[in-house]
Amino acid sequence: MTEKLIRGNEEFVNRMLQEDPDYFSRLRQGQNPEIFLLACCDSRVSPSIITGMPPGNMFVHRNIANQALETDPAFTASLHFALKNLKVKQIIVKGHTGCGGIAAAREEKVDPEMEGWIREVRNSLPDPEAQPDLTPDELSRLNVLHQVKRLKEHPVYREHGWGVKVDGILFHLESGRLELLT
Ligand SMILES: [Zn+2]
């Protein structure tokens, strides 16, 4: 498996060098991305690939079901670095249809190792007893909108996010298309 990655990387390097021999020496000089993007870990939704963005354009944080949690030190550090140090101009929360994290949040039981995180995902969603008819994809959509709201209420955003727009988008696995939700 690892060999497959190494081979893929060789092809990537050759392609980039063909287009621009100085590509990697410029990349080494530093990053100046304009976008901070929060996405799900799902292997099918890789943000750079589905948007055709080359390296250097997006500072990306990923976790299961793209949660913008104030209590998550990893997310908080990423958001802080993106806003204060990189001075990104735009924040995007990207969810997707067919999200396993969202589906797990609607299940009664998950493995104990997952429970803490899935509980957070569950807390992001409407009460199933109040709205039992929402489909998983409708929940994915509501989850994105909830994370956009949370992100804007995050203390780091309140302190360093002045003028930085926060958008929510949904990646439709069944068509490959992105839908702007905000
Ligand atoms: Zn997902």
Residues whose N, C-alpha, C, O or C-beta is under 5 A from the ligand:
A	BS01	ZN	C40 D42 A65 C99 G100 G101
